[in-house]
């Protein structure tokens, strides 16, 4: 009996105190990052130099961009310039294109910029020379 009592105390004593293997920390997955917006095309696709289109009361010409992944606070850029943008839905935005952006033949790069900083692929708005 004298030998059993110390053995029993040792066995019961090992189960007391701090656990030998603490529970691992809970790792929560990061929310998936939304993909960048994607442009399919702009409407209209272009104009002749200096010729307004879809004329608005303020003098700008109205431009629509069609694509996917547009945020409610997305902004259309034209030639790197941020434009006042109206949200239609996640695939349709509109803006006024200022006259100075289509005064000379060439192209104007149109993009959509979501608030998270992700930018769409570029689509070219073509400005062709006037017939003489």
N, CA, C and O of each residue as an XYZ file, in Angstrom:
528
protein
N       0.817     -1.190      0.000
C       0.000      0.000      0.000
C       0.866      1.260      0.000
O       0.515      2.264     -0.620
N       2.000      1.197      0.702
C       2.873      2.355      0.752
C       3.398      2.702     -0.634
O       3.648      3.872     -0.924
N       3.569      1.706     -1.493
C       4.051      1.964     -2.840
C       2.937      2.459     -3.754
O       3.208      3.241     -4.665
N       1.740      2.048     -3.552
C       0.608      2.390     -4.430
C       0.188      3.841     -4.237
O      -0.104      4.522     -5.220
N       0.150      4.324     -3.031
C      -0.304      5.679     -2.760
C       0.539      6.719     -3.505
O      -0.049      7.594     -4.140
N       1.892      6.683     -3.471
C       2.653      7.668     -4.244
C       2.389      7.536     -5.741
O       2.354      8.545     -6.444
N       2.206      6.336     -6.237
C       1.931      6.130     -7.653
C       0.597      6.742     -8.049
O       0.496      7.361     -9.108
N      -0.413      6.581     -7.230
C      -1.742      7.158     -7.491
C      -1.644      8.680     -7.473
O      -2.254      9.336     -8.318
N      -0.911      9.250     -6.556
C      -0.765     10.704     -6.464
C      -0.064     11.249     -7.709
O      -0.426     12.310     -8.217
N       0.935     10.521     -8.193
C       1.636     10.962     -9.400
C       0.699     10.935    -10.596
O       0.693     11.872    -11.393
N      -0.094      9.877    -10.736
C      -1.014      9.764    -11.866
C      -2.075     10.859    -11.841
O      -2.381     11.447    -12.878
N      -2.632     11.136    -10.676
C      -3.649     12.182    -10.584
C      -3.035     13.576    -10.712
O      -3.694     14.483    -11.220
N      -1.839     13.766    -10.282
C      -1.170     15.061    -10.329
C      -0.814     15.505    -11.737
O      -0.738     16.703    -12.007
N      -0.598     14.565    -12.627
C      -0.240     14.947    -14.003
C      -1.403     15.565    -14.761
O      -1.180     16.238    -15.768
N      -2.620     15.364    -14.319
C      -3.783     15.912    -15.006
C      -4.156     17.292    -14.534
O      -5.092     17.879    -15.076
N      -3.473     17.843    -13.550
C      -3.818     19.145    -12.983
C      -2.980     20.249    -13.630
O      -1.942     19.977    -14.233
N      -3.433     21.474    -13.504
C      -2.671     22.623    -13.981
C      -2.985     22.959    -15.431
O      -4.064     22.659    -15.942
N      -2.009     23.592    -16.081
C      -2.172     24.035    -17.471
C      -2.252     22.841    -18.414
O      -1.574     21.836    -18.200
N      -3.074     22.943    -19.454
C      -3.119     21.850    -20.423
C      -1.794     21.757    -21.174
O      -1.130     22.765    -21.416
N      -1.427     20.548    -21.532
C      -0.173     20.315    -22.234
C      -0.235     20.818    -23.681
O       0.763     21.311    -24.206
N      -1.381     20.697    -24.315
C      -1.552     21.128    -25.707
C      -2.681     22.158    -25.777
O      -3.845     21.781    -25.908
N      -2.357     23.454    -25.690
C      -3.427     24.453    -25.760
C      -4.108     24.429    -27.126
O      -3.525     23.988    -28.116
N      -5.339     24.905    -27.163
C      -6.112     24.954    -28.407
C      -5.448     25.922    -29.384
O      -4.996     26.992    -28.975
N      -5.380     25.562    -30.672
C      -4.782     26.480    -31.646
C      -5.653     27.716    -31.835
O      -6.868     27.663    -31.643
N      -5.030     28.823    -32.210
C      -5.771     30.053    -32.473
C      -6.698     29.835    -33.657
O      -6.371     29.106    -34.594
N      -7.842     30.467    -33.603
C      -8.802     30.367    -34.695
C      -8.323     31.266    -35.831
O      -8.088     32.457    -35.627
N      -8.181     30.707    -37.011
C      -7.755     31.460    -38.184
C      -8.981     31.689    -39.054
O      -9.596     30.748    -39.555
N      -9.318     32.954    -39.220
C     -10.478     33.281    -40.045
C      -9.997     33.610    -41.456
O      -9.034     34.357    -41.631
N     -10.665     33.053    -42.450
C     -10.241     33.349    -43.828
C     -10.525     34.809    -44.175
O     -11.506     35.391    -43.711
N      -9.661     35.384    -44.989
C      -9.877     36.744    -45.468
C     -11.022     36.735    -46.469
O     -11.199     35.769    -47.211
N     -11.789     37.802    -46.486
C     -12.827     37.849    -47.523
C     -12.165     37.898    -48.900
O     -11.108     38.502    -49.081
N     -12.802     37.261    -49.842
C     -12.255     37.232    -51.208
C     -12.227     38.644    -51.774
O     -13.180     39.405    -51.609
N     -11.142     38.988    -52.434
C     -11.030     40.308    -53.049
C     -11.830     40.317    -54.343
O     -11.736     39.403    -55.162
N     -12.616     41.368    -54.503
C     -13.418     41.473    -55.713
C     -12.512     41.652    -56.920
O     -11.490     42.333    -56.835
N     -12.874     41.049    -58.036
C     -12.066     41.253    -59.242
C     -12.182     42.698    -59.732
O     -13.125     43.412    -59.392
N     -11.228     43.100    -60.518
C     -11.250     44.443    -61.101
C     -12.447     44.566    -62.042
O     -12.889     43.572    -62.618
N     -12.973     45.783    -62.199
C     -14.061     45.957    -63.163
C     -13.564     45.641    -64.571
O     -12.367     45.710    -64.848
N     -14.487     45.297    -65.446
C     -14.125     44.931    -66.814
C     -15.005     45.701    -67.793
O     -16.231     45.682    -67.679
N     -14.379     46.380    -68.755
C     -15.115     47.122    -69.777
C     -15.281     46.281    -71.031
O     -14.334     45.652    -71.503
N     -16.486     46.277    -71.561
C     -16.756     45.619    -72.835
C     -16.692     46.629    -73.980
O     -16.003     46.412    -74.976
N     -17.429     47.750    -73.822
C     -17.439     48.785    -74.854
C     -18.014     50.085    -74.307
O     -18.581     50.122    -73.215
N     -17.855     51.149    -75.087
C     -18.440     52.446    -74.741
C     -19.451     52.809    -75.818
O     -19.340     52.383    -76.968
N     -20.455     53.616    -75.416
C     -21.507     54.053    -76.339
C     -21.606     55.563    -76.247
O     -21.887     56.086    -75.168
N     -21.387     56.279    -77.329
C     -20.955     55.797    -78.635
C     -19.474     55.405    -78.604
O     -18.758     55.716    -77.653
N     -19.039     54.732    -79.640
C     -17.649     54.263    -79.724
C     -16.698     55.390    -80.136
O     -15.480     55.250    -80.035
N     -17.261     56.498    -80.597
C     -16.425     57.616    -81.014
C     -17.244     58.727    -81.628
O     -18.473     58.664    -81.677
N     -16.546     59.745    -82.096
C     -17.179     60.889    -82.744
C     -16.166     61.534    -83.688
O     -14.996     61.153    -83.709
N     -16.620     62.498    -84.456
C     -15.706     63.288    -85.292
C     -15.176     64.438    -84.434
O     -15.840     64.904    -83.508
N     -13.953     64.885    -84.769
C     -13.336     65.945    -83.979
C     -14.260     67.157    -83.837
O     -14.773     67.684    -84.824
N     -14.459     67.582    -82.597
C     -15.257     68.764    -82.309
C     -16.758     68.604    -82.453
O     -17.490     69.568    -82.228
N     -17.249     67.423    -82.820
C     -18.686     67.222    -83.030
C     -19.310     66.607    -81.768
O     -19.009     65.467    -81.415
N     -20.189     67.380    -81.086
C     -20.832     66.845    -79.882
C     -21.756     65.675    -80.214
O     -22.199     65.519    -81.352
N     -22.032     64.874    -79.220
C     -22.925     63.713    -79.356
C     -23.730     63.596    -78.063
O     -23.248     63.971    -76.994
N     -24.931     63.087    -78.157
C     -25.801     62.959    -76.979
C     -25.688     64.199    -76.091
O     -25.452     64.090    -74.887
N     -25.857     65.373    -76.692
C     -25.642     66.653    -76.015
C     -26.513     66.793    -74.764
O     -27.717     66.538    -74.796
N     -25.877     67.202    -73.663
C     -26.538     67.372    -72.378
C     -26.755     68.862    -72.095
O     -26.082     69.705    -72.686
N     -27.695     69.195    -71.189
C     -27.971     70.606    -70.893
C     -26.737     71.410    -70.465
O     -26.663     72.604    -70.754
N     -25.780     70.792    -69.791
C     -24.581     71.502    -69.352
C     -23.543     71.676    -70.440
O     -22.509     72.299    -70.201
N     -23.788     71.137    -71.647
C     -22.863     71.280    -72.760
C     -21.986     70.070    -73.014
O     -21.402     69.949    -74.091
N     -21.882     69.168    -72.041
C     -21.100     67.951    -72.250
C     -21.873     66.970    -73.123
O     -23.091     67.071    -73.275
N     -21.146     66.032    -73.684
C     -21.746     64.950    -74.461
C     -21.805     63.714    -73.569
O     -20.837     63.406    -72.873
N     -22.935     63.001    -73.585
C     -23.122     61.840    -72.706
C     -22.469     60.597    -73.285
O     -22.586     60.306    -74.475
N     -21.779     59.872    -72.417
C     -21.078     58.647    -72.775
C     -21.494     57.566    -71.783
O     -21.575     57.826    -70.583
N     -21.757     56.361    -72.271
C     -22.077     55.228    -71.399
C     -20.982     54.179    -71.529
O     -20.438     53.971    -72.614
N     -20.660     53.516    -70.419
C     -19.723     52.397    -70.464
C     -20.467     51.142    -70.054
O     -21.249     51.148    -69.103
N     -20.215     50.079    -70.775
C     -20.863     48.795    -70.543
C     -19.779     47.790    -70.170
O     -18.741     47.711    -70.828
N     -20.025     47.030    -69.119
C     -19.043     46.044    -68.668
C     -19.579     45.236    -67.511
O     -20.755     44.872    -67.491
N     -18.714     44.952    -66.536
C     -19.152     44.211    -65.354
C     -18.249     44.539    -64.171
O     -17.108     44.967    -64.340
N     -18.784     44.331    -62.972
C     -18.022     44.543    -61.750
C     -17.896     45.983    -61.308
O     -16.973     46.317    -60.565
N     -18.815     46.861    -61.754
C     -18.757     48.266    -61.359
C     -19.363     48.442    -59.964
O     -20.454     47.944    -59.686
N     -18.660     49.137    -59.111
C     -19.134     49.455    -57.774
C     -20.064     50.666    -57.846
O     -19.994     51.450    -58.793
N     -20.931     50.816    -56.851
C     -21.836     51.978    -56.818
C     -21.077     53.301    -56.834
O     -21.591     54.304    -57.330
N     -19.864     53.312    -56.301
C     -19.073     54.542    -56.233
C     -17.956     54.568    -57.285
O     -16.996     55.328    -57.160
N     -18.089     53.741    -58.309
C     -17.082     53.692    -59.381
C     -17.042     55.030    -60.121
O     -18.024     55.770    -60.158
N     -15.885     55.315    -60.705
C     -15.684     56.558    -61.448
C     -15.151     56.207    -62.840
O     -14.263     55.367    -62.988
N     -15.708     56.865    -63.849
C     -15.196     56.726    -65.212
C     -14.046     57.707    -65.365
O     -14.136     58.858    -64.938
N     -12.957     57.241    -65.982
C     -11.855     58.143    -66.310
C     -11.716     58.207    -67.830
O     -11.920     57.214    -68.528
N     -11.371     59.373    -68.319
C     -11.152     59.578    -69.755
C      -9.825     60.299    -69.900
O      -9.665     61.424    -69.425
N      -8.871     59.649    -70.558
C      -7.548     60.238    -70.694
C      -6.889     60.472    -69.344
O      -6.085     61.393    -69.198
N      -7.221     59.648    -68.354
C      -6.662     59.782    -67.014
C      -7.394     60.766    -66.123
O      -7.060     60.899    -64.946
N      -8.371     61.448    -66.655
C      -9.132     62.462    -65.908
C     -10.397     61.838    -65.315
O     -11.174     61.214    -66.039
N     -10.610     61.999    -64.006
C     -11.817     61.468    -63.359
C     -13.013     62.328    -63.739
O     -12.949     63.557    -63.706
N     -14.108     61.661    -64.100
C     -15.321     62.351    -64.531
C     -16.458     62.072    -63.562
O     -16.496     61.022    -62.921
N     -17.396     63.032    -63.457
C     -18.601     62.794    -62.657
C     -19.334     61.617    -63.282
O     -19.604     61.611    -64.483
N     -19.654     60.621    -62.464
C     -20.195     59.363    -62.972
C     -21.529     59.049    -62.327
O     -21.703     59.222    -61.121
N     -22.473     58.584    -63.136
C     -23.770     58.121    -62.627
C     -23.814     56.605    -62.731
O     -23.468     56.026    -63.761
N     -24.247     55.973    -61.639
C     -24.330     54.508    -61.565
C     -25.678     54.053    -62.080
O     -26.716     54.495    -61.589
N     -25.669     53.172    -63.067
C     -26.905     52.554    -63.553
C     -27.083     51.214    -62.864
O     -28.104     50.963    -62.224
N     -26.077     50.352    -62.999
C     -26.021     49.065    -62.298
C     -24.577     48.561    -62.387
O     -23.699     49.289    -62.852
N     -24.325     47.345    -61.955
C     -22.948     46.845    -61.900
C     -22.321     46.647    -63.284
O     -21.145     46.302    -63.396
N     -23.118     46.869    -64.338
C     -22.600     46.719    -65.697
C     -22.835     47.927    -66.582
O     -22.616     47.864    -67.791
N     -23.288     49.053    -65.976
C     -23.633     50.215    -66.802
C     -23.422     51.497    -66.008
O     -24.010     51.687    -64.944
N     -22.573     52.377    -66.539
C     -22.322     53.687    -65.946
C     -22.419     54.743    -67.043
O     -22.228     54.440    -68.221
N     -22.716     55.984    -66.654
C     -22.748     57.077    -67.626
C     -21.960     58.270    -67.093
O     -21.742     58.409    -65.889
N     -21.542     59.118    -68.015
C     -20.823     60.340    -67.663
C     -20.967     61.352    -68.779
O     -21.409     61.025    -69.881
N     -20.592     62.571    -68.486
C     -20.481     63.593    -69.520
C     -19.031     63.685    -69.949
O     -18.142     63.806    -69.105
N     -18.779     63.629    -71.246
C     -17.413     63.737    -71.755
C     -17.168     65.196    -72.127
O     -17.796     65.708    -73.053
N     -16.269     65.866    -71.425
C     -16.009     67.289    -71.721
C     -15.542     67.503    -73.162
O     -14.819     66.681    -73.724
N     -15.970     68.621    -73.743
C     -15.674     68.936    -75.146
C     -14.185     68.903    -75.469
O     -13.801     68.457    -76.550
N     -13.348     69.364    -74.558
C     -11.907     69.431    -74.863
C     -11.279     68.061    -75.092
O     -10.179     67.978    -75.637
N     -11.946     66.994    -74.693
C     -11.391     65.653    -74.877
C     -11.605     65.091    -76.288
O     -11.030     64.058    -76.631
N     -12.424     65.759    -77.108
C     -12.628     65.256    -78.475
C     -12.497     66.362    -79.521
O     -13.212     66.373    -80.523
N     -11.581     67.283    -79.275
C     -11.346     68.379    -80.220
C     -10.334     68.031    -81.300
O     -10.305     68.686    -82.342
N      -9.498     67.010    -81.077
C      -8.473     66.620    -82.049
C      -8.621     65.140    -82.381
O      -9.026     64.349    -81.529
N      -8.291     64.757    -83.631
C      -8.340     63.332    -83.984
C      -7.385     62.523    -83.110
O      -6.325     63.003    -82.707
N      -7.779     61.308    -82.832
C      -6.968     60.406    -82.012
C      -7.864     59.490    -81.197
O      -8.989     59.190    -81.596
N      -7.364     59.052    -80.064
C      -8.161     58.196    -79.179
C      -8.096     58.744    -77.760
O      -7.116     59.368    -77.353
N      -9.162     58.494    -77.030
C      -9.231     58.838    -75.612
C      -9.413     57.520    -74.870
O     -10.351     56.770    -75.140
N      -8.517     57.247    -73.942
C      -8.588     55.994    -73.172
C      -9.640     56.127    -72.075
O      -9.570     57.018    -71.228
N     -10.620     55.217    -72.112
C     -11.699     55.189    -71.125
C     -11.457     54.002    -70.193
O     -11.159     52.897    -70.648
N     -11.588     54.237    -68.895
C     -11.469     53.185    -67.872
C     -12.513     53.413    -66.801
O     -13.118     54.482    -66.719
N     -12.719     52.382    -65.970
C     -13.550     52.509    -64.778
C     -12.658     52.215    -63.587
O     -11.898     51.247    -63.581
N     -12.764     53.073    -62.572
C     -11.974     52.932    -61.362
C     -12.922     52.691    -60.190
O     -13.734     53.555    -59.857
N     -12.817     51.509    -59.561
C     -13.627     51.205    -58.383
C     -13.001     51.853    -57.155
O     -11.808     52.158    -57.170
N     -13.787     52.075    -56.070
C     -13.259     52.742    -54.881
C     -12.087     52.005    -54.226
O     -11.298     52.627    -53.515
N     -11.958     50.693    -54.451
C     -10.843     49.947    -53.863
C      -9.545     50.179    -54.632
O      -8.512     49.600    -54.297
N      -9.594     51.028    -55.666
C      -8.401     51.352    -56.434
C      -8.167     50.472    -57.648
O      -7.251     50.724    -58.430
N      -8.986     49.444    -57.813
C      -8.807     48.544    -58.959
C      -9.400     49.194    -60.208
O     -10.535     49.671    -60.200
N      -8.610     49.201    -61.273
C      -9.018     49.831    -62.528
C      -9.344     48.770    -63.570
O      -8.792     47.669    -63.561
N     -10.248     49.128    -64.461
C     -10.633     48.229    -65.550
C      -9.587     48.250    -66.655
O      -8.635     49.030    -66.636
N      -9.800     47.377    -67.599
C      -9.046     47.409    -68.848
C      -9.431     48.686    -69.604
O     -10.530     49.202    -69.401
N      -8.566     49.201    -70.458
C      -8.920     50.402    -71.220
C      -9.751     50.059    -72.457
O      -9.602     48.986    -73.043
N     -10.611     50.971    -72.834
C     -11.343     50.902    -74.102
C     -11.124     52.249    -74.775
O     -11.191     53.288    -74.119
N     -10.868     52.241    -76.062
C     -10.593     53.486    -76.779
C     -11.872     54.105    -77.329
O     -12.697     53.435    -77.950
N     -12.008     55.403    -77.082
C     -13.045     56.221    -77.687
C     -12.344     56.914    -78.861
O     -11.390     57.664    -78.655
N     -12.809     56.668    -80.081
C     -12.105     57.155    -81.274
C     -12.650     58.519    -81.725
O     -13.857     58.721    -81.861
N     -11.727     59.421    -81.945
C     -12.062     60.746    -82.472
C     -11.450     60.821    -83.869
O     -10.231     60.850    -84.032
N     -12.329     60.851    -84.873
C     -11.860     60.870    -86.261
C     -11.853     62.305    -86.806
O     -12.552     63.184    -86.301
N     -11.050     62.511    -87.839
C     -10.954     63.834    -88.461
C     -12.259     64.173    -89.185
O     -12.936     63.291    -89.712
N     -12.594     65.443    -89.202
C     -13.780     65.908    -89.941
C     -13.527     65.777    -91.430
O     -12.398     65.908    -91.901
N     -14.608     65.513    -92.166
C     -14.515     65.504    -93.633
C     -14.332     66.955    -94.095
O     -14.983     67.864    -93.581
N     -13.461     67.154    -95.047
C     -13.230     68.533    -95.519
C     -13.887     68.780    -96.838
O     -13.794     69.883    -97.377
